[in-house]
């Protein structure tokens, strides 16, 4: 079974496909650093859509999602964007925790796993 790496960098790939599953690295709001949690979540989900498309799948095939928030006070704002984005009837398992993120300009980080049909 081959491994396909997407957006390969020196330290990590942004997504890896193995078999019929794609896993993304934790995505941060590269186009919205310092913005509020809702704007960062939208930017992240747009990036995830792109990675899933490049892997040959989409959000309707999500299996799991892991979400890290720098402050749980942003839970409601993040969820408003998430709920509008996630495919109705195809919601993944999900964990959301508060954690210090890698850089102070980021409030949200999201990693997903999806099936490829």
Secondary structure, DSSP 8 states (H G I E B T S, - for coil): --EEEEEE-SS-EEEEEETTEEEE--B--TTSTTS-HHHHHHHHHHHHHHHHHHHT--GGGEEEEEEEES-GGGHHHHHHHHHHHS-TT---EEEEEE---SSTT--EEEEEEEE--
